[in-house]
Amino acid sequence: MEYSLQALPNGKCVVREDVVFSGGSTEVVHPFYLYIWLIRGGGHTIVVDTGPKDLAAFNRGTAEYIPGGVTQEPDEETVAALAKAGVLPEDVDHVILTHLHGDHAHNFYLFENAKLVASRRGIVDGFPRSLPKVLLEPLIPGWPDSLVLTDDEEVLPGIRCFWVGAHSACSQGIAVDTARGRFVLAGDAAYLFANVEENRAIGWADADDSLAALEKLRAAGDVVLPGHDPLIMQRYPGGVVA
């Protein structure tokens, strides 16, 4: 199965370099985009990552290392960004989360007809075992059948999820088969193309674990797409990857 793949901008910010690269400066910042990834094919409409639910709260919690916070244009908000691509929340049948941090995961509740796909290590091993059910059961329609926990497996033909860790216990990569090759969505295991292409470990993580995650991402496909690089929109005009 081959899918189309498109990056939908979901906001902009700058992030301190020590977060982006291991050993980076606390005085330098790098521009970031937030993205929602839209995958379509075989009768499926799939969203990877969902954007922040409460942007003001997210900005308060990250003010130390995202100076000025994340800003969103009206057409970059999650529902509006999808609408520009011709997709309504109710059209989405799978939501795959690269990890559970707020800027990637907290709008999952918008997609009432979707199965929610997350890392088994993140839900089961990354938290006290009693906690996920308490938090998630009231929020996920159709619990527990609508929650899919993955380790290293195909979610749909041509879409594979695999654990990478490093950035968080719940970080997974997603490999997607397209007519232009197999693309790998890195989430925050790689923030920028420089992490992948220059083999530079991310900050705020064990450097060896990060380098191992980067190697696993590169081995999983033809092209690794980092989680926050503005260059995605230059390399793939309109965000259309395949």
MIMIBA-360867 format. One line per field, with one value per residue (C-alpha): x, y, z; residue number from 1. Coordinates in steps of 0.001 Angstrom, whole numbers, plus 500000, padded with zeros to 6 digits. Example, Ala and Ser with C-alpha at 12.3 -4.5 7.8 and 13.67 -1.06 7.14 Angstrom:
BEGIN
px = 512300;513670
py = 495500;498940
pz = 507800;507140
pos = 1;2
***
This chain:
BEGIN
px = 500000;501273;499991;500067;501813;501485;502865;500355;501919;500403;502320;505731;508229;511911;513595;516800;519736;520557;517199;517836;521417;523348;525855;524062;524071;521454;521914;521075;517627;516460;513189;510705;507425;504792;503304;500324;500982;498172;498311;495727;495313;493560;490354;492069;492562;495275;496607;500008;500161;497351;498782;498274;494843;495520;498225;498377;498946;501561;503402;503391;504852;507619;508502;511996;513156;510612;510995;507964;505968;504277;502140;499391;497714;493976;494478;497216;494942;494339;490803;491441;494707;492961;490029;492438;493426;489776;489585;487102;487902;485157;486814;489914;490006;493441;495388;499002;501028;504798;504754;502488;503787;501261;502281;501958;499160;496672;494112;493559;490063;488882;488821;485829;485789;489498;491545;494274;497697;500429;503582;502944;506085;504751;501326;502177;505824;506279;503791;502518;500305;497179;497562;496864;493468;492389;493490;492518;489365;487046;488666;488836;485515;485024;487681;489476;488869;489772;493225;495982;499304;502337;505923;507278;504449;502291;499247;497946;499544;502488;502490;504764;505308;508502;509849;512870;512841;515573;513353;510766;509767;506796;508658;508059;508877;506339;507445;505072;505253;504612;505144;508316;509753;509461;509370;509946;508277;510649;508572;510944;513566;514926;513903;515716;517264;520629;520014;519502;521903;524785;524167;523789;522153;519188;519521;517906;518381;521126;523412;524076;520366;519682;522315;520908;517420;518685;520325;517110;515133;517547;517509;513703;513243;514577;514053;513647;511339;512150;509464;509944;512149;510857;512915;510240;508106;510995;512039;508397;506440;503000;504064;503284;505860;504323
py = 500000;503460;506589;510332;512307;516002;518242;520779;523697;523929;526864;528508;529277;529454;526931;527173;525414;523281;521552;521036;519751;517994;520520;523445;527011;528441;531818;530723;529825;527919;528446;525589;524746;522542;520042;517775;514996;513899;510427;509246;506076;502737;504287;505598;509116;509157;511984;511791;514135;516505;519752;521480;521712;524702;526796;529339;526600;524945;528245;528857;525430;525796;529491;528693;527134;528395;532167;534011;530791;529071;531283;530036;531760;531000;528628;526768;525616;521883;521781;524694;523213;519956;521779;523478;519979;518986;516864;517071;515519;512964;511788;510577;506844;506627;509078;508054;509842;510088;510713;512053;515603;518416;519983;516596;514777;516840;517401;513658;513962;515864;512683;510774;508160;507364;504638;506182;504621;505146;503427;500500;501446;504952;503986;500821;501171;504928;505622;503885;501073;502429;505911;505618;503985;506641;509428;508020;505957;508989;510680;507966;507042;503301;502519;500140;498913;502284;502364;500570;500079;499389;498314;497374;496473;497546;499555;499403;497850;500112;502039;500734;502096;501335;502470;504789;506395;508974;512061;510340;506863;507097;508216;506146;506514;505978;504580;505335;503780;506244;506421;508440;505898;505145;508242;508073;510530;511129;513170;514748;512008;514359;518003;519215;517771;518615;516022;513351;514407;515513;512799;515366;514086;516031;517926;517062;513347;510789;511400;507704;506924;509793;508645;505105;506489;508487;505384;503404;506141;506255;502458;502370;504129;506250;509736;510809;513769;515574;516837;520591;521758;524773;523426;520791;523464;524453;520952;519963;522990;523216;520485;517851;515119;512411
pz = 500000;499084;500819;500295;503019;503820;506564;507897;509831;513310;514812;515092;517846;518674;520962;522969;521339;524374;523820;520115;520270;523007;524369;522721;523963;526291;524560;520995;519657;516589;514686;514977;513283;514834;512384;511962;509457;507160;505570;503059;501029;500861;502103;505260;506591;509235;511362;513021;516020;516864;518211;521567;523148;525430;523800;526623;529196;526991;526613;530350;530975;528381;528812;530092;526828;524250;524698;523384;523197;520272;518055;515754;512855;512722;509795;511700;514507;514306;512920;510539;509250;508436;506841;504418;503301;502927;506087;508955;512361;511878;508636;510486;511258;512914;515066;515602;518274;517978;521745;524448;524996;524792;521486;519775;521558;523494;520724;520246;521710;518595;516524;517798;515025;515170;516749;518894;518298;520898;522072;524394;526297;526739;528024;529944;530932;530841;533620;536766;535490;537164;535739;531981;532423;534916;532581;529223;529745;530069;527073;524425;522789;522617;525247;525215;521655;520146;521798;519854;521646;519460;519903;516464;514132;511211;512206;508646;505548;504710;508016;510767;514260;516182;519541;519599;523051;523827;523833;526030;527126;524758;521615;518506;514832;512063;508689;505805;502333;499503;495764;496502;498916;502605;504807;508547;510907;513793;516211;518720;518475;515773;515909;512785;509632;511230;513951;511291;508554;510803;513429;516208;519374;520694;523952;527267;526557;527020;524027;523389;523520;521116;518625;518783;518120;515143;513702;514140;512385;509449;509104;508981;505648;502829;504304;507926;508487;511743;514056;513895;511022;509033;506111;505562;503927;501653;500672;500148;498879;500372;502790;500135;500721;498562
pos = 1;2;3;4;5;6;7;8;9;10;11;12;13;14;15;16;17;18;19;20;21;22;23;24;25;26;27;28;29;30;31;32;33;34;35;36;37;38;39;40;41;42;43;44;45;46;47;48;49;50;51;52;53;54;55;56;57;58;59;60;61;62;63;64;65;66;67;68;69;70;71;72;73;74;75;76;77;78;79;80;81;82;83;84;85;86;87;88;89;90;91;92;93;94;95;96;97;98;99;100;101;102;103;104;105;106;107;108;109;110;111;112;113;114;115;116;117;118;119;120;121;122;123;124;125;126;127;128;129;130;131;132;133;134;135;136;137;138;139;140;141;142;143;144;145;146;147;148;149;150;151;152;153;154;155;156;157;158;159;160;161;162;163;164;165;166;167;168;169;170;171;172;173;174;175;176;177;178;179;180;181;182;183;184;185;186;187;188;189;190;191;192;193;194;195;196;197;198;199;200;201;202;203;204;205;206;207;208;209;210;211;212;213;214;215;216;217;218;219;220;221;222;223;224;225;226;227;228;229;230;231;232;233;234;235;236;237;238;239;240;241;242
***
